[in-house]
């Protein structure tokens, strides 16, 4: 008999049935002679019932259970079955080809996804590295600006310190000269120097001592809020709207220097050029823009005497 796989596993592996020899159906020779009817043993199955779709004999169609059923010859049924099965086999082959092509497409798609993912990650790495390079470059630029601003502030402060020290030295010198004049016993010498010293004292005392430095010790803040938000919004797919970060500007240095002009022939006579801020230790310029001397001797004799005194 013909057994399915389930029967082989459940029946012919138990008891004495294990001794049976099983042979694949493909290796079994099907007898070519016609088989006999079960209901009519003497009749061969030479017809085919189209309604019940089984081989039958002539008696089955005449007086048996297949009476009045449509029938055809067994050979015609065989040929028709062969043709029908061949058509279905061709359709199955076409379907198998479609399935194979679809499977090939899926496999190729899997390969494309793996290669595309690798390229995508390489692109992400390259973009992030480019951002890092830009950040490093911006970092160096901002650090350079900060160092430049620090040097500018220190240079301006050094200038103010030098001017303040020079002004202090000038005050000490004027104080010592005044005390020395006060100790003169000679009336002529005292009177010759008294007026220039008083003029120097008047000018020096009238000069305003700076109460605060012109240098601002603070530095501009650096905010990265917008850049941080842009990084947080960075994602795959369509780029998010770009937010323009405000430029961090460094304040420009203000030229507060005023160059003194020394007038030859008159020691101690300093003129100042008009500028934003007058330097400590020099007399401010006149409203019209012309400079004025710190003092002026009363006579040629006094000027000569003062020059010799100051030279000593």
Beta strands, then each sheet from edge to edge (+ up, - down):
strand 1: 47-49
strand 2: 54-56
strand 3: 71-73
strand 4: 260-262
strand 5: 270-272
sheet 1: 2+ 1- 3+
sheet 2: 4+ 5-
end
